[in-house]
Amino acid sequence: MLKKIVAFSAIIAVSLLVFSCKDDVLPKPSSYLRLDYPEAKYVNFENECPFAFEMNSDAVIKKETDCGFTITYPKMKATIFLTYKPVTKNINELLRDAQKLTFEHVIKADDILEQPYLNPDKKVYGMFYQVEGNAATNSQFYATDSTRHFVTGSVYFYAKPNYDSIMPAASYIKNDMQRLMETLKWK
């Protein structure tokens, strides 16, 4: 009986060795995902609204409300939402609402970097926020002249907010948003 068990075990072991041998396994070389976006070219955007700015020529702008716009990046599945509100002795309320919108993302954000923006020559003052982590928006800003005009902008991706995955696109659009804010001028 013991000889039969040993013989049977030996046959199974040899069978496994013979039939499990396949081609040599070769490890795949290390690589990284490469996302190349075209170099941004900016064009001036103006219409009847009381402000103008430069935007990426590859983006598509659409008027949504009186002076509210969406700037869409179809290849990146992202949209910048721009909102304009006139200042009518309500600057504190507008500032509070803009800051509240940003800090609602503190639950999912790893960090929120604030970058003040001051351009006394054009009378444009504001704040640019970079939200790091898995928040719904990665970049936001507000800009005002403190007496008549107030513009806010925020970017949203049409994908689950996984910061590592959307970081290259988020960085590209962040640069466009900063350019938009820095070229903003009042009419």
Protein Blocks (a to p, Z undefined) as FASTA:
>chain_A
ZZmmmmmmmmmmmmmmmmmpccddddddddddddddddddddddddfbfbdcdddfkbcc
ddfblmlccdddfknopacdddddddehilmmmmmmmmmmmmmmmmmpmbdcddddddfk
nopacdddddedjdfbfbdcdddehlmgccdddddddbdddfklmmmmmmmmmmmmmmmm
mmgccZZ
